[in-house]
Amino acid sequence: MLDEVLKTIDGRRHQSLEMLKQFLAIPSVSTKPEHKDDMLRCATWVADQLKHAALEVSILQTPGHPIVVAKNKHAAGRPTVLVYGHYDVQPVEPLEQWKTGPFEPTVRDGAIYARGAADDKGQVWAHIEAVTAWQAHGGLPVNITLLIEGEEEIGSTNLKPFVQRYANDLKADVAVVSDTNQFARGIPAITYGLRGLVYMEVKVTGPAYDLHSGLFGGTVANPANVLCKILGTLVDEDGRVTVDGFYDDVIKLTPDERAAWAQLPFDENAYRSEIGIPQLFGEKDYTTLERKWARPTCDINGLTSGYQGPGAKTVLPATASAKVSMRLVPNQDPAKIAAAFERTIRSRAPETVHVEVHCHSQTGPVLVPRQSPGVQLAAEALQIGFGVKPTFMREGGSIPVVLLFKTELAVDTLLVGFGLPDDRVHSPNEKFDLDALHGGTRTAAALYQNLAKLTA
């Protein structure tokens, strides 16, 4: 039956692209209140496509944007697959850097360009197309539940209470998320590890108000100077984070992993050139791939202090603040790292200023055994979809829903993504390769058949 399903998918490449254009044309920017109606319109559009696939569909309200849930008729004795995706997208600014309108989907050079093309509408659409093809050939071989939310790009604020409320309806044997990348063009990949995230903010306060730098300079501690000095101690010259106890629980890379990654066709000079820097930097004794996939980091994400307008204003700023993110690897505990970060900051601050430390968010790292049945079945599906054997990789970013499904539903997630590293996700001129769309749709179809082999 899979052969017939794949033939249908192969014959619908043009129609699939035209439907994806409709999806991408909806400006579903979740963070902007002026797009509230567009968010509902986009959720309704997704629901309509799933209804067309003969699924039972609900648009469920949250305190924020609605969530679409769709199911086929669940049968006893079959495994249940929970497919997650999101229909919301990032803001498009700076608009002037787009070659074509961000919500005017345009095909050029073998890819479709639009906001959300790769993250995550194109990948969601691959699954909807695969489901539709199966339904046209007698129905899916598994029980399926699709959960497509509208707040991923703003932190999925309402997803946890939603999952807790509907936990019984969302029970599954395995989850699937397609919001990751291939390793490179022509090299599909299973992602088996994700870094976690701790996002902190530090605020240093000195005088009660801004002071004249001539009248008061040299008599008080400048909060901006103090903050810069503290932040400058967080990473040493060898790229190691100096937060106390930071590496205590880090799981080291295995020799097999290091050997496998060393064989991947990764060009460091091309990587450096693509991002426009004179020289790479990172933790000593690790390769670039090892640093970005499997080593923890500490980075300043934003600095705010003093006068930043045109011309000069000679003030000693009363306050200075910084936002700092730390990417974590197995088995680092986010709460433990957040507490260690605060202790470190306070211990390095002089008594001449007040210091506040706030944790904005935290999520744990994920590591899925590469030899698990689900991972192996997903790898076979990728080979069917793209025609080549996939590699195994980790991802430097974080996907909080993976940990949410594990803690709230006791279900592991397969990360089977179809994007490419140069898709410019979150940036102007975001794209999704048309071969990736087609190969991803074929992969999703094969994956549903393969996962039918799992024990329900």
Sequence and secondary structure as in RCSB ss.txt:
>XXXX:A:sequence
MLDEVLKTIDGRRHQSLEMLKQFLAIPSVSTKPEHKDDMLRCATWVADQLKHAALEVSILQTPGHPIVVAKNKHA
AGRPTVLVYGHYDVQPVEPLEQWKTGPFEPTVRDGAIYARGAADDKGQVWAHIEAVTAWQAHGGLPVNITLLIEG
EEEIGSTNLKPFVQRYANDLKADVAVVSDTNQFARGIPAITYGLRGLVYMEVKVTGPAYDLHSGLFGGTVANPAN
VLCKILGTLVDEDGRVTVDGFYDDVIKLTPDERAAWAQLPFDENAYRSEIGIPQLFGEKDYTTLERKWARPTCDI
NGLTSGYQGPGAKTVLPATASAKVSMRLVPNQDPAKIAAAFERTIRSRAPETVHVEVHCHSQTGPVLVPRQSPGV
QLAAEALQIGFGVKPTFMREGGSIPVVLLFKTELAVDTLLVGFGLPDDRVHSPNEKFDLDALHGGTRTAAALYQN
LAKLTA
>XXXX:A:secstr
 HHHHHHHHHHTHHHHHHHHHHHHTS  BTT GGGHHHHHHHHHHHHHHHHHTT EEEEE  SSS EEEEE    
TTS EEEEEEE  B    SGGG SS TTS EEETTEEESTTIIIIIHHHHHHHHHHHHHHTTT  SSEEEEEEES
 GGGT TTHHHHHHHTTTTT  SEEEE  SB SBTTB EEEEEE EEEEEEEEEE SSS EEHHHHTTTS  HHH
HHHHHHTTSB TTS B STTTTTT     HHHHHHHHTS   HHHHHHHHT SS   STT  HHHHHHHS   EE
EEEEES  SSS   EE SEEEEEEEEEE TT  HHHHHHHHHHHHHHTS TTSEEEEEEEEEE  EE  TTSHHH
HHHHHHHHHHHSS  EEEEESS  HHHHHHHHHH   EEE   B TTS TTSTT EEEHHHHHHHHHHHHHHHHH
HTTS  
